[in-house]
Amino acid sequence: MRPPDLAGLTLAERILSVRAGRRVRAGDLVVVDVDQVMVVDSIAPSVIRRIEGDLGGRVRNPERVSFVLDHVAPAANVEVAKAQADARRYARERGFRLFDVGRGICHQVLMEEGLAQPGGVVLGSDSHATTYGAVGCFGTGMGATDIALAAASGKTWLKVPETVAVKLTGTLPAGVSAKDVALSVIRELTADGATYASLELHTPDGFTLSERMTLANLAVEAGAKVGLVPPSGEVRERFSVPEWLVVDSRARYARVVELDLGALEPVVAAPPFVDNVHPLTAFTGVHVDQVFVGTCTNGRLDDLHVVADILRGKRVAEGTRLLVIPASSQVLEAAAADGTLSTLLAAGAVLGTPGCGPCMGRHMGVLAPGEVCVSTSNRNFVGRMGSPEAQIFLASPAVAARAALSGTLTLAEDAALPERAVA
Amino acid sequence: MARVWTFGDAVNTDDILPGKYAPFMVGEDRFHRYAFAHLRPEFAERVRPGDLLVGGRNWGLGSSREYAPQALKALGVGAVIAKSFARIHYRNLLNLGIPAFTSETVPDALQDGDEVSFDLAAGTVTRGDEIFQLEPPPLFLQEALREGSILEFYRKHGRFPGEAP
């Protein structure tokens, strides 16, 4: 088949054109093959019921389906244990990949396993499947019915999204992280500013894979269908990037936002919305009951390093608890091997099993009424992490670590911040 | 007659069904009783089949959890009308066969507790002698909805709407 003409197309249009075998533009409807269909434990019962009950039990490419038990891992009650036992059994019977309790958070695991590749299409039964865009993979979240259909047919239907381009230029100041960048982008766009769109995030080449994952992960919080980061730097070194997966200067964008990284400062998303973003200094002195470092947004090794560097030789404040949940077993092992865990434990951190932890309020670490949590996660909605009378501030690992140390929201002293250089 | 339940902007999936009440936490047969448990605790008890939910901007932002609209379906919600919808939730509503209509004006015209009648085929909401017209869904989705849902369409035709046979 002759390759489609990709001149003047956005990254999303390029990926879907190549996949569809014809040139498509924003607004077109396409049905495309899917490289991987990811199912988490909480959705698995519905997906199994759809495949077996509604779709005749046939699965086109079982090797392209992954089950990840991460949302309530280990099981919190008998209902969950039963559902996970069924998911485990079904995945084995059908020849799906199974990532069992403790392996880690779905998006982190799929990236570590190389199941999301530049130029590919990956669907996840979790909205933060936009994370795969960190390597230029068209990753998007869908519900149980769409996911079951994709597993059964090997395909999905998509409206080719228009694109909102965010051009990040300059150099991040010390102590300002990819999380601050992502939250600043959401402040600029608002929670529905990129609805139905592809958010194309043009970063400096020096942005690490982990930083790109943080940016792509939070794209959905601006409503985006995908969050695509053009492959460069570390991603080009570690992945095989198709020659056509490049930014075309003639591409047409619905909107272009330019952000000078040098002008950014540490920010928080204040309750109860992710786009309620303010300078951290607006909340200086707010008492913090719980600090949660983890999730698919900021539970990676570099995040734990930032926290350990700030806490080294010190103790978590009296009256504040620090919960650390590595994003995956690989992160946990690496953090154990390089001494990061010892530093965190010596400082008084509490460790959890790799997985989503209290992020969606189902177990280990839910909040009591009136409590304040600083979380490195991606949502701060009312009742998200337990009591609807609790408050969640979203912040970077550095801000979270500083909150654990002082027991309040506070700006780090420059001297205490790790050196950071992004070209 | 259907009752109108109005909500504001940015009603998220944690509002529609808090994560701790997911079916795999509390059981498939009871999770829907917790719809809007934090936002409108009386909702699940009082909603009647056919009732209309009316929202503002960005209805359904947040999680991909399909059990949020599943809870609405289990309670018999007739349709959701909002100024705009979050993408994943919009797909989920239509996949479950819950009509979802986008309208700039109708949400502001309807009030909580209004008694109305709703005609899906015509896309109209009637209150007294006032008739509010809603825009039909996109053609691709109409093709799917004629078979009941995209799931039904695929089951019957072995392909997606719009895909060459």
Boltz contact constraints between the chains, C-beta under 6 A:
constraints:
  - contact:
      token1: [A, 29]
      token2: [B, 140]
      max_distance: 6.0
  - contact:
      token1: [A, 29]
      token2: [B, 162]
      max_distance: 6.0
  - contact:
      token1: [A, 31]
      token2: [B, 160]
      max_distance: 6.0
  - contact:
      token1: [A, 31]
      token2: [B, 163]
      max_distance: 6.0
  - contact:
      token1: [A, 42]
      token2: [B, 22]
      max_distance: 6.0
  - contact:
      token1: [A, 42]
      token2: [B, 24]
      max_distance: 6.0
  - contact:
      token1: [A, 45]
      token2: [B, 24]
      max_distance: 6.0
  - contact:
      token1: [A, 54]
      token2: [B, 151]
      max_distance: 6.0
  - contact:
      token1: [A, 79]
      token2: [B, 27]
      max_distance: 6.0
  - contact:
      token1: [A, 80]
      token2: [B, 24]
      max_distance: 6.0
  - contact:
      token1: [A, 83]
      token2: [B, 24]
      max_distance: 6.0
  - contact:
      token1: [A, 126]
      token2: [B, 64]
      max_distance: 6.0
  - contact:
      token1: [A, 127]
      token2: [B, 63]
      max_distance: 6.0
  - contact:
      token1: [A, 127]
      token2: [B, 64]
      max_distance: 6.0
  - contact:
      token1: [A, 127]
      token2: [B, 88]
      max_distance: 6.0
  - contact:
      token1: [A, 141]
      token2: [B, 64]
      max_distance: 6.0
  - contact:
      token1: [A, 141]
      token2: [B, 88]
      max_distance: 6.0
  - contact:
      token1: [A, 142]
      token2: [B, 64]
      max_distance: 6.0
  - contact:
      token1: [A, 143]
      token2: [B, 64]
      max_distance: 6.0
  - contact:
      token1: [A, 143]
      token2: [B, 66]
      max_distance: 6.0
  - contact:
      token1: [A, 143]
      token2: [B, 92]
      max_distance: 6.0
  - contact:
      token1: [A, 144]
      token2: [B, 66]
      max_distance: 6.0
  - contact:
      token1: [A, 145]
      token2: [B, 95]
      max_distance: 6.0
  - contact:
      token1: [A, 145]
      token2: [B, 151]
      max_distance: 6.0
  - contact:
      token1: [A, 146]
      token2: [B, 91]
      max_distance: 6.0
  - contact:
      token1: [A, 149]
      token2: [B, 154]
      max_distance: 6.0
  - contact:
      token1: [A, 157]
      token2: [B, 160]
      max_distance: 6.0
  - contact:
      token1: [A, 191]
      token2: [B, 61]
      max_distance: 6.0
  - contact:
      token1: [A, 192]
      token2: [B, 58]
      max_distance: 6.0
  - contact:
      token1: [A, 196]
      token2: [B, 87]
      max_distance: 6.0
  - contact:
      token1: [A, 225]
      token2: [B, 87]
      max_distance: 6.0
  - contact:
      token1: [A, 360]
      token2: [B, 19]
      max_distance: 6.0
  - contact:
      token1: [A, 361]
      token2: [B, 19]
      max_distance: 6.0
  - contact:
      token1: [A, 361]
      token2: [B, 20]
      max_distance: 6.0
  - contact:
      token1: [A, 362]
      token2: [B, 19]
      max_distance: 6.0
  - contact:
      token1: [A, 362]
      token2: [B, 20]
      max_distance: 6.0
  - contact:
      token1: [A, 381]
      token2: [B, 12]
      max_distance: 6.0
  - contact:
      token1: [A, 381]
      token2: [B, 14]
      max_distance: 6.0
  - contact:
      token1: [A, 382]
      token2: [B, 38]
      max_distance: 6.0
  - contact:
      token1: [A, 383]
      token2: [B, 14]
      max_distance: 6.0
  - contact:
      token1: [A, 383]
      token2: [B, 18]
      max_distance: 6.0
  - contact:
      token1: [A, 383]
      token2: [B, 38]
      max_distance: 6.0
  - contact:
      token1: [A, 384]
      token2: [B, 14]
      max_distance: 6.0
  - contact:
      token1: [A, 388]
      token2: [B, 38]
      max_distance: 6.0
